[in-house]
């Protein structure tokens, strides 16, 4: 994906939603004390802009939930002895600044385009924050370099267990790129990955399909088209075939049960975005 102003604005948008969750929702699902810092002096204005649109709340809650789910899974992986995490398409993600496992030796590899990483470094410096010793930037230009090459060049150990955090990226990639990344992740022993994905439009009820199509059209109009969709059952089959024996898939209804206190009987909901965990046990 080329690094354009539109692309960087999209990354900024995700950071705004995480920061807005701290303010508008009291960080009820996910605590991120650095999200606002990376927004700079305009943080208040940017958060106010999303707060006036009630339609933004579901997106904000989903983004908070996917981060909470991913980092809870990472905590469990660290307790099992995992000591390296790769954040793919890191953008303005702040886990590396908050790393609660640094004293245990957890190394964080942030993978992104060199231009995006330079932009993030500037924002970290402008916020008066230091780059943690446990963080390694792994610049990867996917037009010229593979994920494996970029990570290994940065010091990633492909023969050691690893956790991959891959949020807010998959819908914007083509299937062949997604497949290549999953193939590499599956080649790492006892690897685990958490990523989010969208269901195809035909999975939605007629009443909701038009609204979802309109959202997709708006993202395409600003240069961020959704390129890949996955049916949950087909994705589950594909991940099992790649060697991931343990899967956990949360749709909007399951997220509401786990993080918003909704009744368990409501767990079977309509189509929507998902966050999924896939783990190799060997």
Secondary structure, DSSP 8 states (H G I E B T S, - for coil): ----HHHHHHHHHHHHHHHHHHHHSTTSS---TTTTGGGGGGHHHHHHHHHT-TTHHHHHHHHHHHHHHHHHHHHHHHHTT--EEEEET-TT--HHHH-TTGGGT-EEEEEE-HHHHHHHHHHHHHTT----TTEEEEE--TTT--HHHHHHHTT--TTS--EEEE-S-GGGS-HHHHHHHHHHHHHSTT-EEEEEEE--GGGS-HHHHHHHHHHHHHHHHTT--------HHHHHHHHHHTT--EEEEE-HHHHHHHHH---GGG-S--S-EEEEEEE---
